[in-house]
Amino acid sequence: METKTIEQVELKGKRVLMRVDFNVPLQGGTVRDDTRIRAALPSIKKVIDAGGKLILMSHLGRPKGQRKPEFSLKPAAAHLGEILKMPVALAPDCIGSETEEMVAAMKPGDVIVLENVRFHHEETENDKGFSKQLAAFGDVFINDAFGSAHRAHASTEGVTHFIDECAAGYLLNTELQALGNLLGTPGRPFVAILGGAKISGKIDVIQNLIPKVDTILVGGGMVYTFLKAQGIDVGNSLVEDDRIEMATEILEAARSANTTIKLPVDHIIATSLDAAQGDVTTSQAIPSGSLGVDLGPETNKDFSDTIHDSKTILWNGPMGVFENDAFAKGTLHIANAVAAATKQGAFSVAGGGDSVAALVKARMTSKISHVSTGGGASLEFMAGKQLPGVAALARE
């Protein structure tokens, strides 16, 4: 059964329960980065303009089933109100009599944000009773939280058992189409750029991508496990010793599939992750007492040339210790290369918090074909896994 979209649902006069991803960074009680809030605006405005009564639900952070003020959605609700230039009320809880009264008093075009669903441990447990309480607020359920679609939680999967009409919002639908294009019939050459700290978090993705892509460019901390698997000295660099055999198997699988895996040919090294500056190596080896923290200049050029010649690009994960500005150059260099290739006609998708942060920092967000709002969800999708929040929408 195909997933319905928000365009196919009657919204006028209906109570529309919408799962959004307002898990945004806060600073001093205000929203520091509203990318995820703005990503949900098309679906939000669709319901308002159609005369629906919009009830938004989201999580924020990891309060682990406890009510913690620092994880309140109050700043997100206030920020949304400023963007929409209209009152947006924050319910005192995501369930309960007070919230029920607020929803009952809503008029067409009104917007309410339910308080953090993760203030209740039943959310992550996908508790049936809790799901039913949430579902009681809606005549229609719209899931527009791609970033949480890989979780079978009450607000993403559980509610669909108690609401007859369920559909995907604009954002969720766009994400599925963009990522689906990568796995369907991508233009060639198809290059995947994978970074981040550990191989273990991306094993399934790498294995699923090997037969689908032409080249995989590897950066970040996982580089050093691959290098050590080849007998190359990596100094004090981060290494997953229990994944060395797996790294060897991945390299062999790529050779068998005629897929090229490129590892850095040089590095920026330092004595600590918070050092003020680093040195450049002249080879793949890293001397004792130092650790790899970013791509070296020769690798930046090599990776950029490969990206320049590509027609399809997937980028997930930073190329170095991006948190330290001194070691963010490789990641920013990749951001610029992807943007340049996109301008030449390549189809590009970037996902993962640090990848998106790099694009924002480099002011390149608008120059990428699609910037995914869900790091974990996009990885699981690319690994060929079913996303519970999406599968639930297609339930008979």
C-alpha positions as CSV (number, residue, x, y, z in Angstrom):
1,M,0.0,0.0,0.0
2,E,1.4,3.4,-1.0
3,T,1.9,6.2,1.6
4,K,-0.6,9.0,1.4
5,T,0.7,12.6,1.3
6,I,-0.7,15.7,3.0
7,E,-2.0,16.8,-0.4
8,Q,-4.4,13.8,-0.4
9,V,-6.0,14.5,2.9
10,E,-9.0,16.7,3.8
11,L,-7.8,19.1,6.4
12,K,-10.6,21.7,6.7
13,G,-12.1,21.8,10.2
14,K,-10.1,18.7,11.2
15,R,-7.9,18.3,14.2
16,V,-4.5,17.6,12.6
17,L,-2.0,15.9,14.9
18,M,1.4,16.4,13.3
19,R,4.7,14.9,14.4
20,V,7.5,17.4,13.6
21,D,11.1,17.4,14.5
22,F,11.7,20.5,16.7
23,N,14.7,18.9,18.4
24,V,16.7,22.1,17.9
25,P,19.8,23.4,19.6
26,L,19.0,26.0,22.3
27,Q,21.1,28.7,23.8
28,G,20.1,30.9,26.7
29,G,16.5,29.8,26.4
30,T,16.2,30.6,22.7
31,V,16.5,28.7,19.5
32,R,20.1,28.8,18.2
33,D,19.4,27.1,14.8
34,D,15.9,27.0,13.4
35,T,16.7,24.8,10.4
36,R,14.4,22.0,11.5
37,I,11.5,24.3,12.4
38,R,11.7,26.1,9.0
39,A,11.8,22.7,7.3
40,A,8.4,21.9,8.7
41,L,6.8,25.2,7.6
42,P,5.3,24.0,4.3
43,S,3.2,21.3,6.1
44,I,2.4,23.6,9.0
45,K,1.2,26.4,6.6
46,K,-0.8,23.9,4.5
47,V,-2.9,23.0,7.5
48,I,-3.4,26.6,8.7
49,D,-4.4,27.8,5.2
50,A,-6.7,24.8,4.8
51,G,-8.6,25.7,8.0
52,G,-7.4,22.8,10.1
53,K,-6.7,22.8,13.8
54,L,-3.0,22.0,14.1
55,I,-1.6,20.1,17.1
56,L,2.2,19.7,16.8
57,M,4.2,17.2,18.8
58,S,7.9,16.7,19.0
59,H,10.7,15.6,21.3
60,L,13.7,17.7,22.4
61,G,16.9,16.2,23.7
62,R,16.9,13.1,26.0
63,P,15.1,13.8,29.2
64,K,14.7,10.1,29.6
65,G,11.1,10.1,30.8
66,Q,11.5,13.0,33.3
67,R,10.1,16.5,33.2
68,K,13.2,18.7,32.8
69,P,12.8,22.4,32.2
70,E,15.9,22.6,30.0
71,F,14.2,20.3,27.5
72,S,10.9,22.2,27.3
73,L,9.6,23.0,23.8
74,K,8.6,26.5,25.0
75,P,11.5,28.2,23.0
76,A,10.5,26.3,19.9
77,A,6.8,27.2,20.2
78,A,7.7,30.8,20.8
79,H,10.1,30.8,17.8
80,L,7.4,29.2,15.5
81,G,5.0,31.9,16.6
82,E,7.5,34.6,15.6
83,I,8.0,33.0,12.2
84,L,4.3,32.6,11.5
85,K,3.5,36.0,13.1
86,M,0.6,34.5,15.1
87,P,0.0,33.1,18.6
88,V,1.3,29.6,19.0
89,A,0.4,28.1,22.4
90,L,2.4,25.6,24.3
91,A,0.4,22.9,26.1
92,P,1.4,22.2,29.7
93,D,1.9,18.5,28.7
94,C,1.5,16.2,25.7
95,I,-1.4,14.4,27.5
96,G,-3.8,15.2,30.3
97,S,-7.0,17.2,31.0
98,E,-5.5,20.7,30.7
99,T,-4.2,19.8,27.3
100,E,-7.5,18.2,26.3
101,E,-9.3,21.4,27.2
102,M,-6.9,23.5,25.1
103,V,-7.4,21.3,22.1
104,A,-11.2,21.3,22.6
105,A,-11.2,25.1,22.5
106,M,-9.2,25.4,19.2
107,K,-10.6,27.1,16.2
108,P,-9.7,26.5,12.6
109,G,-6.3,27.9,11.9
110,D,-5.1,27.7,15.5
111,V,-1.8,26.1,16.4
112,I,-0.8,24.3,19.6
113,V,2.5,22.7,20.4
114,L,2.3,19.8,22.8
115,E,5.1,19.7,25.5
116,N,8.0,17.3,24.9
117,V,6.7,13.8,24.4
118,R,9.9,12.4,25.9
119,F,8.9,13.8,29.3
120,H,7.1,10.4,29.4
121,H,9.1,7.2,29.2
122,E,6.1,5.6,27.5
123,E,7.0,7.6,24.3
124,T,10.2,5.7,23.6
125,E,8.7,2.5,24.8
126,N,5.9,2.9,22.2
127,D,3.4,2.2,24.9
128,K,-0.1,1.4,23.6
129,G,-2.0,3.4,26.2
130,F,0.2,6.5,25.8
131,S,-0.1,6.2,22.0
132,K,-3.9,6.1,22.3
133,Q,-3.9,9.2,24.5
134,L,-1.8,11.1,22.0
135,A,-4.0,9.9,19.1
136,A,-7.1,11.2,20.8
137,F,-6.1,14.7,19.9
138,G,-6.3,14.1,16.1
139,D,-8.8,13.3,13.4
140,V,-5.8,13.1,11.0
141,F,-2.2,12.2,11.7
142,I,0.6,13.7,9.6
143,N,4.2,12.6,10.1
144,D,6.6,15.3,9.0
145,A,9.5,14.3,11.3
146,F,11.9,12.4,9.0
147,G,14.6,12.8,11.7
148,S,12.6,10.5,14.0
149,A,11.1,8.2,11.3
150,H,13.6,5.4,12.1
151,R,12.2,5.2,15.6
152,A,9.2,3.1,16.5
153,H,8.0,5.5,19.2
154,A,4.5,6.3,20.3
155,S,4.4,9.7,18.5
156,T,5.8,8.2,15.2
157,E,4.4,4.7,15.0
158,G,2.1,4.0,17.9
159,V,-0.5,6.7,17.1
160,T,-1.1,5.3,13.6
161,H,-2.9,2.3,15.2
162,F,-5.6,4.7,16.6
163,I,-6.1,7.2,13.8
164,D,-7.7,6.1,10.6
165,E,-6.2,8.7,8.2
166,C,-2.4,9.0,8.3
167,A,-0.2,10.7,5.7
168,A,3.3,12.0,5.1
169,G,4.0,15.7,5.3
170,Y,5.9,17.6,2.6
171,L,9.2,17.3,4.4
172,L,9.0,13.6,4.9
173,N,7.9,13.0,1.4
174,T,10.7,15.2,0.0
175,E,13.3,13.3,2.0
176,L,12.0,9.9,0.8
177,Q,12.0,11.0,-2.8
178,A,15.5,12.5,-2.6
179,L,17.0,9.5,-0.9
180,G,15.0,7.2,-3.1
181,N,16.6,8.8,-6.2
182,L,20.1,7.9,-4.8
183,L,19.1,4.2,-4.5
184,G,17.1,4.1,-7.7
185,T,18.8,5.1,-10.9
186,P,21.5,7.6,-9.9
187,G,23.6,9.5,-12.5
188,R,27.2,8.2,-12.9
189,P,29.7,8.5,-11.4
190,F,28.0,8.2,-8.0
191,V,30.3,9.2,-5.1
192,A,29.6,8.7,-1.4
193,I,31.5,10.7,1.1
194,L,31.4,9.1,4.6
195,G,32.9,10.6,7.7
196,G,32.4,10.5,11.4
197,A,34.2,8.8,14.3
198,K,33.5,5.2,13.9
199,I,33.0,2.4,11.3
200,S,30.6,0.7,13.7
201,G,27.9,3.4,13.2
202,K,28.1,3.0,9.4
203,I,28.8,-0.6,8.7
204,D,25.4,-1.3,7.2
205,V,25.4,1.8,5.1
206,I,28.9,1.1,3.7
207,Q,27.9,-2.5,2.9
208,N,24.7,-1.4,1.2
209,L,26.4,1.3,-0.8
210,I,29.4,-0.7,-2.1
211,P,27.4,-2.3,-5.0
212,K,25.5,0.9,-5.7
213,V,28.3,3.6,-5.9
214,D,31.4,4.0,-8.0
215,T,33.6,5.6,-5.3
216,I,33.5,6.0,-1.5
217,L,35.6,8.8,0.0
218,V,36.3,8.0,3.7
219,G,37.2,10.8,6.2
220,G,36.9,11.3,9.9
221,G,37.9,9.0,12.7
222,M,36.9,5.8,10.9
223,V,39.8,6.4,8.5
224,Y,42.3,5.2,11.1
225,T,40.7,1.8,11.6
226,F,40.9,1.2,7.8
227,L,44.5,2.3,7.7
228,K,45.5,0.1,10.7
229,A,43.7,-2.8,8.9
230,Q,46.2,-2.3,6.1
231,G,49.2,-2.3,8.4
232,I,49.7,1.5,8.3
233,D,50.9,3.2,11.5
234,V,48.3,5.6,12.9
235,G,50.0,6.8,16.1
236,N,47.5,7.8,18.8
237,S,44.6,8.1,16.4
238,L,41.1,6.8,17.2
239,V,40.9,3.1,16.3
240,E,38.2,0.6,16.8
241,D,40.4,-2.5,17.3
242,D,37.4,-4.8,17.4
243,R,36.4,-3.6,13.9
244,I,39.8,-4.1,12.1
245,E,38.7,-7.4,10.7
246,M,35.5,-5.8,9.5
247,A,37.4,-3.0,7.9
248,T,39.5,-5.6,6.0
249,E,36.3,-7.3,4.8
250,I,34.8,-4.0,3.6
251,L,37.9,-3.2,1.6
252,E,37.8,-6.7,0.1
253,A,34.1,-6.4,-0.7
254,A,34.7,-3.1,-2.5
255,R,37.5,-4.7,-4.6
256,S,35.2,-7.5,-5.6
257,A,32.5,-5.1,-6.6
258,N,34.8,-2.9,-8.5
259,T,34.0,0.0,-6.2
260,T,36.9,2.3,-5.2
261,I,37.3,3.2,-1.6
262,K,39.6,6.2,-1.2
263,L,41.4,6.9,2.1
264,P,43.4,10.0,2.9
265,V,46.9,10.1,1.5
266,D,48.0,12.7,4.0
267,H,46.6,14.1,7.2
268,I,46.6,17.1,9.6
269,I,48.0,15.7,12.9
270,A,48.1,17.1,16.4
271,T,49.0,16.0,19.9
272,S,45.4,16.5,21.1
273,L,41.9,17.1,19.8
274,D,41.8,20.6,21.3
275,A,45.2,21.8,20.0
276,A,45.3,25.3,18.5
277,Q,46.9,24.0,15.2
278,G,48.3,20.9,13.5
279,D,51.0,19.7,11.2
280,V,50.8,18.1,7.8
281,T,52.1,14.5,7.2
282,T,53.9,13.5,4.1
283,S,52.3,10.1,3.8
284,Q,49.4,8.0,5.1
285,A,51.3,7.0,8.2
286,I,51.0,9.0,11.4
287,P,53.9,9.3,13.8
288,S,53.9,8.0,17.3
289,G,52.6,10.5,19.8
290,S,50.3,12.2,17.3
291,L,46.8,11.6,16.1
292,G,44.9,12.4,12.9
293,V,42.5,15.3,13.2
294,D,41.7,16.3,9.6
295,L,42.3,15.7,5.9
296,G,45.7,16.8,4.5
297,P,46.0,19.2,1.5
298,E,46.8,16.4,-1.0
299,T,43.7,14.5,0.1
300,N,41.6,17.6,-0.1
301,K,42.7,18.0,-3.7
302,D,42.2,14.3,-4.6
303,F,38.8,14.1,-2.9
304,S,37.7,17.4,-4.6
305,D,38.8,16.2,-8.0
306,T,36.7,13.0,-7.6
307,I,33.7,15.0,-6.4
308,H,34.1,17.4,-9.3
309,D,33.7,14.6,-11.8
310,S,30.6,13.1,-10.2
311,K,27.0,13.2,-11.2
312,T,25.5,12.0,-7.9
313,I,26.8,12.7,-4.4
314,L,25.9,11.5,-1.0
315,W,27.6,13.1,2.0
316,N,27.3,12.0,5.6
317,G,29.7,12.9,8.3
318,P,32.6,15.3,8.9
319,M,36.1,14.8,7.6
320,G,37.9,15.7,10.8
321,V,37.5,17.1,14.3
322,F,35.0,19.6,13.0
323,E,34.2,21.0,16.5
324,N,37.7,22.6,16.6
325,D,37.9,25.4,14.0
326,A,41.5,24.6,13.5
327,F,40.6,21.1,12.1
328,A,37.4,22.0,10.2
329,K,39.2,22.9,7.0
330,G,38.8,19.5,5.4
331,T,35.1,19.4,6.1
332,L,34.6,22.9,4.7
333,H,36.7,22.0,1.7
334,I,34.4,19.1,1.0
335,A,31.3,21.4,1.4
336,N,32.7,23.7,-1.2
337,A,33.5,20.9,-3.6
338,V,30.0,19.4,-3.3
339,A,28.4,22.8,-3.9
340,A,30.6,23.4,-6.9
341,A,29.7,19.9,-8.4
342,T,26.0,20.6,-7.8
343,K,26.3,23.9,-9.6
344,Q,27.7,21.9,-12.6
345,G,24.6,19.7,-12.6
346,A,25.3,16.9,-10.1
347,F,22.5,15.7,-7.8
348,S,23.7,16.1,-4.2
349,V,22.3,14.9,-0.8
350,A,23.9,15.9,2.5
351,G,22.8,14.5,5.9
352,G,24.0,14.2,9.4
353,G,24.3,17.0,12.0
354,D,27.9,17.9,11.4
355,S,27.6,17.8,7.6
356,V,24.7,20.2,7.8
357,A,26.6,22.4,10.3
358,A,29.5,22.5,7.8
359,L,27.2,23.6,5.0
360,V,25.7,26.3,7.3
361,K,29.1,27.5,8.3
362,A,30.3,27.6,4.7
363,R,27.0,29.2,3.7
364,M,26.5,26.4,1.1
365,T,23.1,25.0,2.3
366,S,21.2,26.5,-0.6
367,K,23.8,25.2,-3.0
368,I,23.1,21.5,-2.3
369,S,20.3,19.6,-4.1
370,H,18.9,18.3,-0.8
371,V,20.0,18.7,2.8
372,S,18.5,16.0,4.9
373,T,17.1,16.8,8.3
374,G,17.7,13.3,9.6
375,G,21.2,11.9,10.1
376,G,20.2,8.5,11.7
377,A,17.1,8.1,9.6
378,S,18.9,8.8,6.3
379,L,21.7,6.4,7.3
380,E,19.2,3.6,8.0
381,F,17.3,4.4,4.8
382,M,20.6,4.2,2.8
383,A,21.4,0.9,4.6
384,G,18.2,-0.5,3.1
385,K,16.3,-0.7,6.3
386,Q,12.6,-0.1,6.7
387,L,11.8,3.1,8.7
388,P,9.0,2.3,11.2
389,G,7.6,5.8,11.1
390,V,7.2,5.6,7.3
391,A,6.0,2.0,7.2
392,A,3.3,2.8,9.7
393,L,1.7,5.4,7.4
394,A,1.1,2.7,4.8
395,R,-0.8,0.5,7.2
396,E,-4.1,-0.8,5.9
